[in-house]
Amino acid sequence: MAFSPDGRTLATGSQDRTVRLWETSSQTRVILTKPPGMVFSVAFSPDGRTMATATSGVDLWDTTNNHIRHRISERPGDVFSVEFGPDGRTLTTLSSERGVELWDADTGRPDKGLSGNTSDVISAEFSPDGRTIATRGVERGVELWNADTGRVRRKLPEPSDGIGSLAFSPSGHVLATGGPDHTVRLWDTDTGRLRKRLPGHTGLVFSVAFSPDGRTLATASVDGTVRLWDTVTGRLHKSLPGPTSPVFSVAFSPDGRTLATAGNDDRSVRLWDTDNGIILATLSGHTGVVLSAAFTPDGRTLATGSEDQTVRLWSVALPAPTTAISKICRAVGRELTAQERSVYLPDQPPRPICRSLR
């Protein structure tokens, strides 16, 4: 699933061979039924005027009229991922047979390829400036490619098991990798040198994500924990406990103050305060494991996708402190206990508050 850059539209792909476009304000939808197979991935161009969908081929849609602008011919093997470069002119595709390919997003024609056999690559990501592509392969390990020439610029000495995660920092100077050895690493993308090694997880690291300011890294693991790291010092800032079931996805709100975590066996999504590590809310309702979560650009809505074949939109805008206090007091109908105050109102002075609202 993917939000349009303005946050007004959510695109979802499904096993039923449809793409659905949802208006987030009214939750009305448009169903696009042209894809020839299961839809594995959707992505919007930076200007929001083009949407790419991945099946056994790739379709480029004009979002102003919901018509297919270009159809990239079906390829051997399924296309699992599509991503636009930051300038919107280049599209990367990742398929099970042909690996990573680059396309001209305006014409739908092949642009350039990455040198060598990339068929074992399982993840690829553009740097924020679009000049570098990071890939992770089963045999090739983690590599940094020059997006203009298609040649390998750096090969990082990361365990080459293939399974793991990648994320560029907002500046593009740091790449975070989470691997099968339960360790997170921070790499200097200019030199290829290891900056920091972040041990602590006891299982495979599924997801890594930088905060918008790049100072914090969130990591999620099959060990059931989420960790927040200081990217400058490499020190653990917070460990967010949860069920012992795997956590598949982490996502920062645009202001970096809230972290959404998804993937617990209890089928919930948790919202955490990134400063103090407390749970702000638990979102329940899915009947299957939640696999992904994404905030709208304004941070007021969270979309979650689940194995139950539904997508849910949650209003996660936090009320003003006085409004929040009023709602809490009305809900409990009494003064808060010391423990409740420490959880729900940790920043408020230690004085009776519900009494003053009667």
Secondary structure as UniProt FT lines:
FT   STRAND          2..3
FT   TURN            5..6
FT   STRAND          9..13
FT   TURN            15..16
FT   STRAND          19..23
FT   TURN            24..26
FT   STRAND          29..32
FT   STRAND          41..44
FT   TURN            46..47
FT   STRAND          50..54
FT   STRAND          58..62
FT   TURN            63..66
FT   STRAND          67..72
FT   STRAND          79..84
FT   TURN            86..87
FT   STRAND          90..95
FT   TURN            96..98
FT   STRAND          99..104
FT   TURN            105..107
FT   STRAND          110..113
FT   TURN            119..120
FT   STRAND          121..126
FT   TURN            128..129
FT   STRAND          132..137
FT   TURN            138..140
FT   STRAND          141..146
FT   TURN            147..149
FT   STRAND          152..156
FT   TURN            160..161
FT   STRAND          165..168
FT   TURN            170..171
FT   STRAND          174..178
FT   TURN            180..181
FT   STRAND          184..188
FT   TURN            189..191
FT   STRAND          194..198
FT   STRAND          205..210
FT   TURN            212..213
FT   STRAND          216..221
FT   TURN            222..223
FT   STRAND          226..230
FT   TURN            231..233
FT   STRAND          236..240
FT   STRAND          249..252
FT   TURN            254..255
FT   STRAND          258..262
FT   TURN            265..266
FT   STRAND          269..273
FT   TURN            274..276
FT   STRAND          279..283
FT   STRAND          290..295
FT   TURN            297..298
FT   STRAND          301..306
FT   TURN            307..308
FT   STRAND          311..315
FT   HELIX           321..332
FT   HELIX           338..344
FT   TURN            346..347
FT   HELIX           355..357
//
